[in-house]
Amino acid sequence: MREVAESSQVALGTLYRYFPSKVHLLVATMQDQLERMHGTLRRKPPAGDTAAERVAETLMRAFRALQREPHLADAMVRALTFADRSVSPEVDQVSRQTTAIILDAMGLDDPSPEQLSAVRVIEHTWHSALITWLSGRASIAQVKIDIETVCRLIDLTAPRE
């Protein structure tokens, strides 16, 4: 927190007024990064013929962005994973932002309960893939395979005609 205050040229007390803990700061950083990514994705939507392909591309873009700063990615993922109840509203906002990004990639404005369930499973898998990559237990290639595999759930929840 001291380093952030110094680099931001604000008093440490001021920083703590807005972010009561390091976890709050890191979750807010994740929120900011997701907002930026969502804006980028709106300007340059993911390619793909199917919703599953577009979601997989979206999540791999996010993964590549996190790869550029693995220490920050590790800190943000840890903060999300171990956040206590005092950070619940912020963690919930990260989840809502992630859901909105996935639904946009799917091209859905009004998802069914089954589609929302698939999105939650995709989010959990993405989070888990990040953790295993950050801990050195999964390669980038394995993460890509896992993401592509779980995104196929989208095709299974598509309305039947």
Residue pairs with C-beta under 8 A, 6 or more apart in sequence:
1 12
1 15
1 16
1 19
1 22
1 25
2 12
4 15
4 25
5 11
5 12
5 14
5 15
8 15
15 25
19 25
19 28
20 86
21 86
21 87
22 79
23 79
23 82
23 83
23 84
23 87
24 86
24 87
24 90
26 75
26 76
26 78
26 79
26 80
27 76
27 79
27 80
27 83
27 87
27 90
27 91
27 94
28 90
29 72
29 76
30 76
30 79
30 80
30 94
31 90
31 93
31 94
31 97
33 65
33 76
34 94
34 97
34 98
34 101
35 97
37 61
37 62
37 65
37 101
38 97
38 100
38 101
38 104
41 58
41 61
41 101
41 104
41 105
42 104
45 54
45 104
45 105
46 53
46 54
46 55
46 57
46 58
46 61
46 105
47 53
47 54
47 57
48 54
48 56
48 57
50 154
50 155
51 105
51 106
51 107
51 108
51 154
51 155
51 158
52 148
52 151
52 152
52 153
52 154
52 155
53 151
54 105
54 106
54 107
55 102
55 105
55 106
55 122
55 151
55 154
56 144
56 147
56 148
56 151
57 105
58 101
58 102
58 105
59 102
59 122
59 126
59 147
59 151
60 144
60 147
62 101
62 126
63 126
63 129
63 130
63 133
63 140
63 143
63 147
66 72
66 73
66 130
67 73
67 140
70 134
73 130
73 134
74 134
77 127
77 130
77 131
77 134
79 87
80 91
80 94
80 127
81 127
81 131
83 90
83 91
95 123
98 123
98 126
99 116
99 119
99 120
99 123
102 119
102 122
102 123
103 109
103 111
103 119
106 115
106 119
106 154
108 115
111 119
112 157
112 159
114 157
115 154
115 157
117 157
118 153
118 154
118 156
118 157
121 150
121 153
122 150
122 151
122 153
122 154
125 146
125 147
125 150
126 147
126 150
129 138
129 142
129 143
129 146
129 147
130 143
132 138
132 142
132 143
133 139
133 140
133 142
133 143
138 146
